[in-house]
């Protein structure tokens, strides 16, 4: 590598390194925030499940099924860290690519509509 080329690439490499470190730092901060909020989120899910169970006498079957799912979700959130949840998400997407793409497309459509409203 010539001196001229090195003089051009060194600043670019330095900036790229700084950007990479900043992204990694933001990722660590986000993972830490998520981990800190797992227990409170799980507790809220448990509270919602209890409310459904207690007040769902008229629609007992649906309420109990929903409450059971909320309890399972609360247990999952409580027992798994961010890395484990991401691994599960990647595994799910790889196992079900069609439905995942459909959900992403529909979600993207609604997000686009929400962001481009002229109201």
Order of alpha helices (4+ residues) and beta strands (2+ residues): alpha-alpha-alpha-alpha
